[in-house]
């Protein structure tokens, strides 16, 4: 079938609406090119990207080194499955283990798959090492979490959109209030708890940052009660918050580190669970796997993508420019009645709009931002997340602050 060479944005949107499932509600813009911090639509309009594919494109769009690694490997060997060894996976496993400080790595493809993998590892450890009776293991989660959309993962969700009409749900999860150490301390008295599953910053919920000391307190309680700390850094990891990992702010080292998104700089689906031998080696051949997980392309890409983070000092840039972003916008909008709060860490930030989650104010602001040259999107109705690629520079960031300020002022 020969596709039309010239097709309008409206026609392309129409094709998705006609032939695609309606499980997303995209902003009405059709993108055709990305470079660094910029995206271009099919009509040639240029935008600052302030979503970064939900933090998958931390290294910038189409980073030449990362794309080069992918293309070079694709010309040689793409996929063997794990039925055989390949000449790249062992190198990648060594690289990521040394990079993050763990004994073992287990590669998957998506963040949801990595979280599913962590669930299985925590339960397996609970039965084999902690001595939990068969089928009695409990994993603790917290309110407003987001770890993916599989039926297992949403069994621990408190989001009605994620759960309505998708039951029955998997047992074995207990959901506690977020940012509440007392609730966790009480729940961990249950000897059948094998894991505590949290995000260091709740990104999808609206960039909610816990109190200082919360993560360290969680780690201490897990250690005290022989419970695995499962840290989902799919969105917050890989320099997004101004550190290599968001948990680094409190020197917390989880037992299970869950990563995805920017592991590839946005060019290829790669996810990862890291753990030490006492956890990972409970898994035996045949008990878990993925045809594409740890394939040669992914292995080549992940090493290059992480090296770019180091070489270009992207964590340092995110830390400095994140501070500047919040400072400038707070100064611009401190007396603006439409802004309830500006919050975040590094270059993972959000503006909470002073309106109900059911209103369309945040959506309309994002439509106007698009007209003014920035692509961003609301989450949970009245919260706009701002997460540009970490290669953004100071001049570009200040330009964007002006656009955001002027756009919000238009709505007062």
C-alpha positions as YAML, in Angstrom:
chain: A
units: angstrom
residues:
- id: 1
  name: UNK
  ca: [0.00, 0.00, 0.00]
- id: 2
  name: UNK
  ca: [1.44, 3.36, -1.02]
- id: 3
  name: UNK
  ca: [0.88, 6.17, 1.46]
- id: 4
  name: UNK
  ca: [0.29, 9.73, 0.36]
- id: 5
  name: UNK
  ca: [3.41, 11.86, 0.24]
- id: 6
  name: UNK
  ca: [1.54, 15.02, 1.18]
- id: 7
  name: UNK
  ca: [-0.95, 14.63, 3.99]
- id: 8
  name: UNK
  ca: [-2.20, 17.32, 6.35]
- id: 9
  name: UNK
  ca: [-2.05, 17.35, 10.12]
- id: 10
  name: UNK
  ca: [-5.83, 17.10, 10.26]
- id: 11
  name: UNK
  ca: [-5.80, 14.02, 8.04]
- id: 12
  name: UNK
  ca: [-3.08, 12.36, 10.13]
- id: 13
  name: UNK
  ca: [-5.05, 13.01, 13.33]
- id: 14
  name: UNK
  ca: [-8.10, 11.63, 11.57]
- id: 15
  name: UNK
  ca: [-6.24, 8.42, 10.70]
- id: 16
  name: UNK
  ca: [-5.29, 7.85, 14.34]
- id: 17
  name: UNK
  ca: [-8.84, 8.54, 15.45]
- id: 18
  name: UNK
  ca: [-10.26, 6.16, 12.85]
- id: 19
  name: UNK
  ca: [-7.80, 3.29, 13.06]
- id: 20
  name: UNK
  ca: [-6.17, 3.62, 16.47]
- id: 21
  name: UNK
  ca: [-7.50, 2.76, 19.92]
- id: 22
  name: UNK
  ca: [-8.68, 5.83, 21.82]
- id: 23
  name: UNK
  ca: [-6.57, 5.17, 24.91]
- id: 24
  name: UNK
  ca: [-4.76, 8.54, 24.75]
- id: 25
  name: UNK
  ca: [-5.94, 12.12, 24.48]
- id: 26
  name: UNK
  ca: [-3.05, 13.85, 22.67]
- id: 27
  name: UNK
  ca: [-2.55, 17.56, 22.24]
- id: 28
  name: UNK
  ca: [-3.60, 18.45, 18.67]
- id: 29
  name: UNK
  ca: [-0.14, 18.68, 17.16]
- id: 30
  name: UNK
  ca: [1.41, 16.23, 14.66]
- id: 31
  name: UNK
  ca: [5.16, 15.97, 15.11]
- id: 32
  name: UNK
  ca: [7.57, 14.92, 12.41]
- id: 33
  name: UNK
  ca: [11.06, 15.84, 13.62]
- id: 34
  name: UNK
  ca: [13.02, 16.21, 16.85]
- id: 35
  name: UNK
  ca: [16.43, 17.69, 17.54]
- id: 36
  name: UNK
  ca: [17.86, 18.47, 20.97]
- id: 37
  name: UNK
  ca: [15.26, 20.39, 22.97]
- id: 38
  name: UNK
  ca: [13.08, 21.10, 19.93]
- id: 39
  name: UNK
  ca: [10.22, 19.38, 18.15]
- id: 40
  name: UNK
  ca: [8.83, 20.28, 14.72]
- id: 41
  name: UNK
  ca: [5.36, 19.57, 13.40]
- id: 42
  name: UNK
  ca: [4.35, 18.56, 9.88]
- id: 43
  name: UNK
  ca: [3.74, 22.21, 9.00]
- id: 44
  name: UNK
  ca: [7.27, 23.20, 10.01]
- id: 45
  name: UNK
  ca: [6.37, 24.89, 13.30]
- id: 46
  name: UNK
  ca: [9.06, 24.69, 15.98]
- id: 47
  name: UNK
  ca: [8.41, 24.01, 19.66]
- id: 48
  name: UNK
  ca: [10.31, 23.62, 22.90]
- id: 49
  name: UNK
  ca: [9.59, 20.12, 24.17]
- id: 50
  name: UNK
  ca: [8.60, 20.36, 27.84]
- id: 51
  name: UNK
  ca: [7.43, 16.78, 28.24]
- id: 52
  name: UNK
  ca: [10.45, 14.83, 26.92]
- id: 53
  name: UNK
  ca: [8.23, 11.83, 26.15]
- id: 54
  name: UNK
  ca: [7.49, 11.58, 29.88]
- id: 55
  name: UNK
  ca: [11.22, 11.92, 30.66]
- id: 56
  name: UNK
  ca: [12.39, 9.32, 28.14]
- id: 57
  name: UNK
  ca: [14.28, 11.91, 26.08]
- id: 58
  name: UNK
  ca: [16.53, 13.30, 28.83]
- id: 59
  name: UNK
  ca: [19.51, 13.32, 26.46]
- id: 60
  name: UNK
  ca: [17.63, 15.33, 23.83]
- id: 61
  name: UNK
  ca: [15.88, 14.25, 20.67]
- id: 62
  name: UNK
  ca: [17.87, 12.12, 18.23]
- id: 63
  name: UNK
  ca: [21.17, 12.47, 20.08]
- id: 64
  name: UNK
  ca: [23.74, 11.62, 17.37]
- id: 65
  name: UNK
  ca: [25.88, 9.37, 19.57]
- id: 66
  name: UNK
  ca: [22.90, 7.34, 20.78]
- id: 67
  name: UNK
  ca: [21.33, 7.09, 17.33]
- id: 68
  name: UNK
  ca: [24.75, 6.14, 15.96]
- id: 69
  name: UNK
  ca: [25.11, 3.30, 18.46]
- id: 70
  name: UNK
  ca: [21.66, 2.02, 17.54]
- id: 71
  name: UNK
  ca: [22.24, 2.19, 13.79]
- id: 72
  name: UNK
  ca: [25.68, 0.59, 13.96]
- id: 73
  name: UNK
  ca: [24.38, -2.32, 16.01]
- id: 74
  name: UNK
  ca: [21.27, -2.72, 13.84]
- id: 75
  name: UNK
  ca: [23.54, -3.30, 10.84]
- id: 76
  name: UNK
  ca: [25.30, -6.17, 12.61]
- id: 77
  name: UNK
  ca: [22.92, -8.09, 14.88]
- id: 78
  name: UNK
  ca: [19.48, -7.10, 16.14]
- id: 79
  name: UNK
  ca: [17.96, -10.01, 18.04]
- id: 80
  name: UNK
  ca: [18.95, -13.49, 19.18]
- id: 81
  name: UNK
  ca: [16.48, -13.95, 22.05]
- id: 82
  name: UNK
  ca: [17.96, -15.22, 25.29]
- id: 83
  name: UNK
  ca: [18.16, -18.75, 23.90]
- id: 84
  name: UNK
  ca: [21.78, -17.86, 23.08]
- id: 85
  name: UNK
  ca: [24.46, -15.53, 24.39]
- id: 86
  name: UNK
  ca: [25.27, -12.44, 22.37]
- id: 87
  name: UNK
  ca: [28.39, -10.30, 22.32]
- id: 88
  name: UNK
  ca: [26.78, -7.17, 23.78]
- id: 89
  name: UNK
  ca: [24.56, -8.14, 26.72]
- id: 90
  name: UNK
  ca: [27.32, -9.10, 29.15]
- id: 91
  name: UNK
  ca: [29.10, -5.81, 28.45]
- id: 92
  name: UNK
  ca: [25.89, -3.87, 29.06]
- id: 93
  name: UNK
  ca: [25.12, -5.77, 32.27]
- id: 94
  name: UNK
  ca: [28.62, -5.04, 33.60]
- id: 95
  name: UNK
  ca: [28.28, -1.37, 32.60]
- id: 96
  name: UNK
  ca: [24.94, -0.76, 34.32]
- id: 97
  name: UNK
  ca: [25.88, -2.74, 37.44]
- id: 98
  name: UNK
  ca: [29.04, -0.69, 37.90]
- id: 99
  name: UNK
  ca: [27.22, 2.55, 36.97]
- id: 100
  name: UNK
  ca: [24.54, 2.12, 39.63]
- id: 101
  name: UNK
  ca: [26.39, -0.07, 42.14]
- id: 102
  name: UNK
  ca: [24.60, -3.44, 42.06]
- id: 103
  name: UNK
  ca: [25.57, -7.08, 41.56]
- id: 104
  name: UNK
  ca: [23.03, -8.08, 38.92]
- id: 105
  name: UNK
  ca: [20.91, -6.56, 36.16]
- id: 106
  name: UNK
  ca: [17.78, -7.91, 34.49]
- id: 107
  name: UNK
  ca: [16.85, -6.20, 31.22]
- id: 108
  name: UNK
  ca: [13.28, -5.81, 30.01]
- id: 109
  name: UNK
  ca: [11.69, -3.39, 27.53]
- id: 110
  name: UNK
  ca: [9.17, -1.09, 29.22]
- id: 111
  name: UNK
  ca: [8.77, 0.51, 32.62]
- id: 112
  name: UNK
  ca: [5.67, -1.56, 33.31]
- id: 113
  name: UNK
  ca: [7.58, -4.76, 32.54]
- id: 114
  name: UNK
  ca: [10.38, -3.72, 34.88]
- id: 115
  name: UNK
  ca: [7.88, -3.07, 37.66]
- id: 116
  name: UNK
  ca: [6.24, -6.44, 37.03]
- id: 117
  name: UNK
  ca: [9.70, -8.00, 37.24]
- id: 118
  name: UNK
  ca: [10.37, -6.31, 40.57]
- id: 119
  name: UNK
  ca: [7.08, -7.63, 41.94]
- id: 120
  name: UNK
  ca: [8.04, -11.17, 41.03]
- id: 121
  name: UNK
  ca: [11.53, -10.78, 42.48]
- id: 122
  name: UNK
  ca: [10.19, -9.38, 45.75]
- id: 123
  name: UNK
  ca: [7.67, -12.19, 46.12]
- id: 124
  name: UNK
  ca: [10.23, -14.86, 45.24]
- id: 125
  name: UNK
  ca: [12.64, -13.44, 47.83]
- id: 126
  name: UNK
  ca: [9.83, -13.30, 50.38]
- id: 127
  name: UNK
  ca: [9.07, -16.99, 50.00]
- id: 128
  name: UNK
  ca: [12.62, -18.31, 49.68]
- id: 129
  name: UNK
  ca: [14.54, -15.99, 52.02]
- id: 130
  name: UNK
  ca: [12.05, -14.45, 54.47]
- id: 131
  name: UNK
  ca: [9.99, -17.61, 54.86]
- id: 132
  name: UNK
  ca: [6.60, -16.13, 54.05]
- id: 133
  name: UNK
  ca: [3.94, -18.87, 53.71]
- id: 134
  name: UNK
  ca: [2.98, -19.78, 50.13]
- id: 135
  name: UNK
  ca: [0.76, -17.23, 48.39]
- id: 136
  name: UNK
  ca: [0.65, -14.94, 51.44]
- id: 137
  name: UNK
  ca: [3.22, -12.32, 50.39]
- id: 138
  name: UNK
  ca: [2.16, -8.66, 50.66]
- id: 139
  name: UNK
  ca: [3.63, -5.69, 48.82]
- id: 140
  name: UNK
  ca: [3.00, -2.22, 50.27]
- id: 141
  name: UNK
  ca: [2.24, 0.63, 47.83]
- id: 142
  name: UNK
  ca: [1.14, 4.23, 48.45]
- id: 143
  name: UNK
  ca: [-1.74, 6.45, 47.37]
- id: 144
  name: UNK
  ca: [-1.58, 8.14, 43.96]
- id: 145
  name: UNK
  ca: [1.20, 5.87, 42.75]
- id: 146
  name: UNK
  ca: [1.85, 5.29, 39.07]
- id: 147
  name: UNK
  ca: [3.92, 2.27, 38.05]
- id: 148
  name: UNK
  ca: [2.26, 1.36, 34.75]
- id: 149
  name: UNK
  ca: [-1.04, 0.06, 33.46]
- id: 150
  name: UNK
  ca: [-0.88, -3.75, 33.48]
- id: 151
  name: UNK
  ca: [-3.62, -5.53, 35.38]
- id: 152
  name: UNK
  ca: [-1.18, -6.51, 38.13]
- id: 153
  name: UNK
  ca: [0.13, -2.99, 38.56]
- id: 154
  name: UNK
  ca: [-3.28, -1.30, 38.63]
- id: 155
  name: UNK
  ca: [-4.25, -3.70, 41.39]
- id: 156
  name: UNK
  ca: [-2.23, -1.36, 43.64]
- id: 157
  name: UNK
  ca: [-3.55, 1.85, 42.06]
- id: 158
  name: UNK
  ca: [-5.87, 4.42, 43.64]
- id: 159
  name: UNK
  ca: [-6.58, 6.11, 40.30]
- id: 160
  name: UNK
  ca: [-10.21, 5.48, 39.30]
- id: 161
  name: UNK
  ca: [-9.41, 6.07, 35.63]
- id: 162
  name: UNK
  ca: [-6.79, 3.32, 35.78]
- id: 163
  name: UNK
  ca: [-9.00, 0.82, 37.59]
- id: 164
  name: UNK
  ca: [-12.64, 1.34, 36.55]
- id: 165
  name: UNK
  ca: [-14.00, -1.66, 34.61]
- id: 166
  name: UNK
  ca: [-10.68, -3.53, 34.69]
- id: 167
  name: UNK
  ca: [-11.25, -5.80, 37.69]
- id: 168
  name: UNK
  ca: [-11.06, -8.28, 39.28]
- id: 169
  name: UNK
  ca: [-7.73, -7.26, 40.71]
- id: 170
  name: UNK
  ca: [-4.75, -9.23, 41.91]
- id: 171
  name: UNK
  ca: [-4.53, -9.74, 45.68]
- id: 172
  name: UNK
  ca: [-1.39, -9.19, 47.72]
- id: 173
  name: UNK
  ca: [-1.19, -5.39, 47.77]
- id: 174
  name: UNK
  ca: [-1.82, -2.99, 50.61]
- id: 175
  name: UNK
  ca: [-2.05, 0.72, 49.79]
- id: 176
  name: UNK
  ca: [-1.07, 3.31, 52.41]
- id: 177
  name: UNK
  ca: [-1.11, 7.11, 52.54]
- id: 178
  name: UNK
  ca: [1.79, 8.73, 50.72]
- id: 179
  name: UNK
  ca: [4.48, 10.55, 52.72]
- id: 180
  name: UNK
  ca: [3.39, 8.93, 56.00]
- id: 181
  name: UNK
  ca: [6.15, 7.07, 57.85]
- id: 182
  name: UNK
  ca: [3.89, 6.16, 60.76]
- id: 183
  name: UNK
  ca: [1.52, 4.28, 58.45]
- id: 184
  name: UNK
  ca: [4.46, 2.41, 56.92]
- id: 185
  name: UNK
  ca: [5.94, 1.53, 60.30]
- id: 186
  name: UNK
  ca: [2.63, 0.02, 61.40]
- id: 187
  name: UNK
  ca: [2.09, -1.91, 58.16]
- id: 188
  name: UNK
  ca: [5.58, -3.42, 58.19]
- id: 189
  name: UNK
  ca: [4.80, -5.21, 61.45]
- id: 190
  name: UNK
  ca: [3.03, -7.76, 59.26]
- id: 191
  name: UNK
  ca: [5.62, -10.54, 58.80]
- id: 192
  name: UNK
  ca: [4.19, -11.37, 55.37]
- id: 193
  name: UNK
  ca: [5.25, -8.06, 53.85]
- id: 194
  name: UNK
  ca: [8.02, -8.73, 51.32]
- id: 195
  name: UNK
  ca: [8.33, -5.35, 49.59]
- id: 196
  name: UNK
  ca: [7.64, -1.64, 49.85]
- id: 197
  name: UNK
  ca: [7.03, -0.14, 46.38]
- id: 198
  name: UNK
  ca: [7.37, 3.62, 45.90]
- id: 199
  name: UNK
  ca: [8.46, 6.41, 43.57]
- id: 200
  name: UNK
  ca: [10.93, 8.88, 45.13]
- id: 201
  name: UNK
  ca: [8.87, 11.66, 43.53]
- id: 202
  name: UNK
  ca: [5.38, 10.97, 42.25]
- id: 203
  name: UNK
  ca: [5.69, 12.22, 38.69]
- id: 204
  name: UNK
  ca: [2.47, 11.12, 37.01]
- id: 205
  name: UNK
  ca: [0.46, 12.12, 40.07]
- id: 206
  name: UNK
  ca: [1.61, 15.70, 39.60]
- id: 207
  name: UNK
  ca: [5.27, 15.92, 40.68]
- id: 208
  name: UNK
  ca: [4.65, 15.47, 44.40]
- id: 209
  name: UNK
  ca: [7.91, 15.67, 46.36]
- id: 210
  name: UNK
  ca: [7.88, 13.97, 49.79]
- id: 211
  name: UNK
  ca: [9.12, 15.59, 52.97]
- id: 212
  name: UNK
  ca: [12.86, 15.62, 53.58]
- id: 213
  name: UNK
  ca: [13.79, 12.44, 55.38]
- id: 214
  name: UNK
  ca: [10.86, 10.41, 54.08]
- id: 215
  name: UNK
  ca: [12.90, 8.21, 51.76]
- id: 216
  name: UNK
  ca: [15.60, 7.61, 54.35]
- id: 217
  name: UNK
  ca: [12.94, 6.79, 56.91]
- id: 218
  name: UNK
  ca: [11.38, 4.31, 54.51]
- id: 219
  name: UNK
  ca: [14.76, 2.66, 53.92]
- id: 220
  name: UNK
  ca: [15.42, 2.38, 57.66]
- id: 221
  name: UNK
  ca: [12.01, 0.83, 58.31]
- id: 222
  name: UNK
  ca: [12.51, -1.69, 55.50]
- id: 223
  name: UNK
  ca: [15.92, -2.70, 56.85]
- id: 224
  name: UNK
  ca: [14.55, -3.00, 60.39]
- id: 225
  name: UNK
  ca: [11.67, -5.24, 59.30]
- id: 226
  name: UNK
  ca: [13.41, -7.35, 56.63]
- id: 227
  name: UNK
  ca: [11.40, -5.87, 53.75]
- id: 228
  name: UNK
  ca: [12.75, -5.11, 50.28]
- id: 229
  name: UNK
  ca: [12.67, -1.47, 49.22]
- id: 230
  name: UNK
  ca: [11.44, -1.35, 45.61]
- id: 231
  name: UNK
  ca: [12.22, 2.08, 44.12]
- id: 232
  name: UNK
  ca: [10.52, 2.96, 40.85]
- id: 233
  name: UNK
  ca: [12.80, 5.51, 39.18]
- id: 234
  name: UNK
  ca: [11.50, 4.95, 35.66]
- id: 235
  name: UNK
  ca: [10.59, 8.64, 35.37]
- id: 236
  name: UNK
  ca: [12.82, 10.21, 38.05]
- id: 237
  name: UNK
  ca: [16.05, 8.37, 37.24]
- id: 238
  name: UNK
  ca: [18.85, 9.08, 34.77]
- id: 239
  name: UNK
  ca: [19.59, 12.66, 35.93]
- id: 240
  name: UNK
  ca: [16.05, 14.03, 35.60]
- id: 241
  name: UNK
  ca: [15.87, 15.44, 39.13]
- id: 242
  name: UNK
  ca: [19.41, 16.81, 39.30]
- id: 243
  name: UNK
  ca: [21.06, 13.63, 40.63]
- id: 244
  name: UNK
  ca: [21.80, 10.35, 38.90]
- id: 245
  name: UNK
  ca: [18.79, 9.02, 40.83]
- id: 246
  name: UNK
  ca: [16.22, 10.96, 42.83]
- id: 247
  name: UNK
  ca: [16.88, 8.63, 45.78]
- id: 248
  name: UNK
  ca: [20.46, 9.92, 45.81]
- id: 249
  name: UNK
  ca: [19.21, 13.11, 47.50]
- id: 250
  name: UNK
  ca: [18.90, 11.11, 50.73]
- id: 251
  name: UNK
  ca: [21.66, 8.58, 50.04]
- id: 252
  name: UNK
  ca: [19.08, 5.81, 49.80]
- id: 253
  name: UNK
  ca: [19.99, 2.61, 48.00]
- id: 254
  name: UNK
  ca: [16.94, 0.46, 47.26]
- id: 255
  name: UNK
  ca: [17.07, -3.31, 47.21]
- id: 256
  name: UNK
  ca: [15.32, -3.27, 43.84]
- id: 257
  name: UNK
  ca: [16.01, -0.33, 41.52]
- id: 258
  name: UNK
  ca: [13.53, -0.05, 38.65]
- id: 259
  name: UNK
  ca: [14.56, 1.98, 35.59]
- id: 260
  name: UNK
  ca: [13.34, 2.66, 32.06]
- id: 261
  name: UNK
  ca: [12.59, 5.58, 29.74]
- id: 262
  name: UNK
  ca: [15.86, 7.58, 29.47]
- id: 263
  name: UNK
  ca: [17.98, 4.41, 29.61]
- id: 264
  name: UNK
  ca: [17.87, 4.71, 25.83]
- id: 265
  name: UNK
  ca: [17.56, 8.47, 25.41]
- id: 266
  name: UNK
  ca: [14.20, 7.80, 23.80]
- id: 267
  name: UNK
  ca: [15.43, 5.87, 20.77]
- id: 268
  name: UNK
  ca: [14.55, 2.31, 21.83]
- id: 269
  name: UNK
  ca: [12.43, 0.56, 24.51]
- id: 270
  name: UNK
  ca: [14.75, -0.46, 27.35]
- id: 271
  name: UNK
  ca: [14.01, -1.09, 31.02]
- id: 272
  name: UNK
  ca: [15.96, -2.60, 33.83]
- id: 273
  name: UNK
  ca: [15.78, -4.01, 37.34]
- id: 274
  name: UNK
  ca: [18.95, -3.93, 39.43]
- id: 275
  name: UNK
  ca: [19.50, -5.90, 42.63]
- id: 276
  name: UNK
  ca: [22.22, -7.63, 44.57]
- id: 277
  name: UNK
  ca: [22.82, -11.37, 44.48]
- id: 278
  name: UNK
  ca: [20.76, -12.22, 47.57]
- id: 279
  name: UNK
  ca: [17.66, -10.97, 45.74]
- id: 280
  name: UNK
  ca: [18.36, -11.59, 42.06]
- id: 281
  name: UNK
  ca: [19.76, -15.09, 42.37]
- id: 282
  name: UNK
  ca: [16.47, -16.45, 43.69]
- id: 283
  name: UNK
  ca: [15.24, -16.35, 40.08]
- id: 284
  name: UNK
  ca: [15.91, -19.55, 38.17]
- id: 285
  name: UNK
  ca: [15.89, -20.35, 34.41]
- id: 286
  name: UNK
  ca: [12.39, -20.43, 32.97]
- id: 287
  name: UNK
  ca: [10.81, -18.38, 35.76]
- id: 288
  name: UNK
  ca: [10.95, -15.03, 33.98]
- id: 289
  name: UNK
  ca: [11.99, -13.69, 30.60]
- id: 290
  name: UNK
  ca: [11.49, -11.51, 27.56]
- id: 291
  name: UNK
  ca: [12.20, -12.24, 23.90]
- id: 292
  name: UNK
  ca: [13.47, -8.70, 23.30]
- id: 293
  name: UNK
  ca: [14.85, -7.94, 26.78]
- id: 294
  name: UNK
  ca: [18.61, -7.40, 26.68]
- id: 295
  name: UNK
  ca: [18.82, -7.67, 22.89]
- id: 296
  name: UNK
  ca: [22.02, -6.49, 21.17]
- id: 297
  name: UNK
  ca: [20.57, -3.14, 20.06]
- id: 298
  name: UNK
  ca: [19.31, -2.34, 23.55]
- id: 299
  name: UNK
  ca: [22.64, -3.37, 25.03]
- id: 300
  name: UNK
  ca: [24.62, -1.10, 22.71]
- id: 301
  name: UNK
  ca: [22.22, 1.80, 23.17]
- id: 302
  name: UNK
  ca: [22.05, 1.74, 26.97]
- id: 303
  name: UNK
  ca: [25.81, 2.01, 27.39]
- id: 304
  name: UNK
  ca: [26.01, 4.99, 25.05]
- id: 305
  name: UNK
  ca: [22.94, 6.70, 26.52]
- id: 306
  name: UNK
  ca: [24.30, 6.53, 30.06]
- id: 307
  name: UNK
  ca: [27.75, 7.65, 28.92]
- id: 308
  name: UNK
  ca: [26.15, 10.74, 27.34]
- id: 309
  name: UNK
  ca: [24.61, 11.60, 30.72]
- id: 310
  name: UNK
  ca: [28.06, 11.55, 32.28]
- id: 311
  name: UNK
  ca: [29.98, 13.21, 29.46]
- id: 312
  name: UNK
  ca: [27.53, 16.09, 29.10]
- id: 313
  name: UNK
  ca: [27.01, 16.52, 32.87]
- id: 314
  name: UNK
  ca: [23.25, 16.33, 32.47]
- id: 315
  name: UNK
  ca: [22.54, 15.78, 36.17]
- id: 316
  name: UNK
  ca: [24.48, 18.90, 37.07]
- id: 317
  name: UNK
  ca: [22.66, 20.87, 34.37]
- id: 318
  name: UNK
  ca: [19.29, 19.62, 35.58]
- id: 319
  name: UNK
  ca: [20.10, 20.58, 39.17]
- id: 320
  name: UNK
  ca: [21.21, 24.12, 38.33]
- id: 321
  name: UNK
  ca: [18.54, 24.91, 35.76]
- id: 322
  name: UNK
  ca: [15.81, 23.34, 37.88]
- id: 323
  name: UNK
  ca: [16.64, 25.71, 40.70]
- id: 324
  name: UNK
  ca: [16.59, 28.61, 38.25]
- id: 325
  name: UNK
  ca: [13.28, 27.50, 36.70]
- id: 326
  name: UNK
  ca: [11.45, 27.40, 40.04]
- id: 327
  name: UNK
  ca: [13.06, 30.63, 41.25]
- id: 328
  name: UNK
  ca: [12.15, 32.61, 38.13]
- id: 329
  name: UNK
  ca: [8.62, 31.27, 37.82]
- id: 330
  name: UNK
  ca: [7.93, 31.84, 41.51]
- id: 331
  name: UNK
  ca: [9.06, 35.44, 41.07]
- id: 332
  name: UNK
  ca: [6.97, 35.86, 37.93]
- id: 333
  name: UNK
  ca: [3.84, 34.21, 39.29]
- id: 334
  name: UNK
  ca: [4.00, 34.63, 43.08]
- id: 335
  name: UNK
  ca: [0.90, 36.85, 43.13]
- id: 336
  name: UNK
  ca: [-0.93, 35.20, 40.26]
- id: 337
  name: UNK
  ca: [-4.28, 33.91, 41.48]
- id: 338
  name: UNK
  ca: [-4.31, 31.15, 38.87]
- id: 339
  name: UNK
  ca: [-1.20, 29.44, 40.28]
- id: 340
  name: UNK
  ca: [-1.64, 27.37, 43.42]
- id: 341
  name: UNK
  ca: [1.90, 25.98, 43.62]
- id: 342
  name: UNK
  ca: [5.13, 25.54, 41.68]
- id: 343
  name: UNK
  ca: [7.06, 22.45, 42.78]
- id: 344
  name: UNK
  ca: [9.65, 19.93, 41.69]
- id: 345
  name: UNK
  ca: [13.29, 18.86, 41.75]
- id: 346
  name: UNK
  ca: [15.83, 19.31, 39.00]
- id: 347
  name: UNK
  ca: [14.05, 19.55, 35.68]
- id: 348
  name: UNK
  ca: [10.98, 17.61, 36.81]
- id: 349
  name: UNK
  ca: [8.56, 20.37, 37.78]
- id: 350
  name: UNK
  ca: [4.87, 21.17, 37.84]
- id: 351
  name: UNK
  ca: [2.54, 24.12, 38.15]
- id: 352
  name: UNK
  ca: [-0.69, 23.33, 39.95]
- id: 353
  name: UNK
  ca: [-3.49, 25.47, 38.57]
- id: 354
  name: UNK
  ca: [-5.87, 26.98, 41.09]
- id: 355
  name: UNK
  ca: [-8.93, 25.28, 39.64]
- id: 356
  name: UNK
  ca: [-10.67, 21.95, 40.07]
- id: 357
  name: UNK
  ca: [-9.25, 18.81, 38.42]
- id: 358
  name: UNK
  ca: [-12.50, 18.57, 36.45]
- id: 359
  name: UNK
  ca: [-11.99, 21.98, 34.85]
- id: 360
  name: UNK
  ca: [-10.39, 22.46, 31.43]
- id: 361
  name: UNK
  ca: [-8.22, 25.41, 32.48]
- id: 362
  name: UNK
  ca: [-4.90, 23.50, 32.47]
- id: 363
  name: UNK
  ca: [-5.75, 21.89, 29.13]
- id: 364
  name: UNK
  ca: [-6.54, 25.29, 27.61]
- id: 365
  name: UNK
  ca: [-3.30, 26.72, 28.99]
- id: 366
  name: UNK
  ca: [-1.41, 23.89, 27.29]
- id: 367
  name: UNK
  ca: [-3.20, 24.64, 24.02]
- id: 368
  name: UNK
  ca: [-2.11, 28.27, 24.33]
- id: 369
  name: UNK
  ca: [1.43, 27.21, 25.25]
- id: 370
  name: UNK
  ca: [1.49, 25.23, 22.02]
- id: 371
  name: UNK
  ca: [0.52, 28.34, 20.09]
- id: 372
  name: UNK
  ca: [3.31, 30.20, 21.90]
- id: 373
  name: UNK
  ca: [5.98, 27.58, 21.17]
- id: 374
  name: UNK
  ca: [6.03, 25.15, 24.13]
- id: 375
  name: UNK
  ca: [4.62, 21.62, 24.24]
- id: 376
  name: UNK
  ca: [3.44, 20.51, 27.67]
- id: 377
  name: UNK
  ca: [0.50, 18.48, 28.89]
- id: 378
  name: UNK
  ca: [-1.70, 18.38, 32.00]
- id: 379
  name: UNK
  ca: [-1.81, 15.48, 34.41]
- id: 380
  name: UNK
  ca: [-4.71, 14.85, 36.78]
- id: 381
  name: UNK
  ca: [-6.72, 17.69, 35.35]
- id: 382
  name: UNK
  ca: [-5.27, 20.82, 36.92]
- id: 383
  name: UNK
  ca: [-1.50, 20.13, 37.05]
- id: 384
  name: UNK
  ca: [0.88, 20.97, 34.21]
- id: 385
  name: UNK
  ca: [4.15, 19.05, 34.22]
- id: 386
  name: UNK
  ca: [7.27, 20.77, 32.83]
- id: 387
  name: UNK
  ca: [10.13, 18.41, 31.98]
- id: 388
  name: UNK
  ca: [12.37, 19.57, 29.12]
- id: 389
  name: UNK
  ca: [15.29, 17.52, 27.78]
- id: 390
  name: UNK
  ca: [18.26, 17.91, 30.10]
- id: 391
  name: UNK
  ca: [20.39, 19.33, 27.29]
- id: 392
  name: UNK
  ca: [18.48, 22.61, 27.53]
- id: 393
  name: UNK
  ca: [20.70, 25.63, 28.25]
- id: 394
  name: UNK
  ca: [20.16, 28.67, 30.47]
- id: 395
  name: UNK
  ca: [19.17, 31.02, 27.66]
- id: 396
  name: UNK
  ca: [16.60, 28.56, 26.32]
- id: 397
  name: UNK
  ca: [15.21, 27.93, 29.80]
- id: 398
  name: UNK
  ca: [14.76, 31.64, 30.51]
- id: 399
  name: UNK
  ca: [13.06, 32.05, 27.14]
- id: 400
  name: UNK
  ca: [10.64, 29.31, 28.14]
- id: 401
  name: UNK
  ca: [10.00, 30.92, 31.53]
- id: 402
  name: UNK
  ca: [8.92, 34.08, 29.71]
- id: 403
  name: UNK
  ca: [6.58, 32.09, 27.48]
- id: 404
  name: UNK
  ca: [5.04, 30.25, 30.43]
- id: 405
  name: UNK
  ca: [4.61, 33.47, 32.42]
- id: 406
  name: UNK
  ca: [3.01, 35.37, 29.55]
- id: 407
  name: UNK
  ca: [0.73, 32.47, 28.67]
- id: 408
  name: UNK
  ca: [-0.59, 32.07, 32.21]
- id: 409
  name: UNK
  ca: [-1.08, 35.84, 32.55]
- id: 410
  name: UNK
  ca: [-3.30, 35.70, 29.44]
- id: 411
  name: UNK
  ca: [-5.75, 33.53, 31.41]
- id: 412
  name: UNK
  ca: [-6.15, 35.89, 34.40]
...
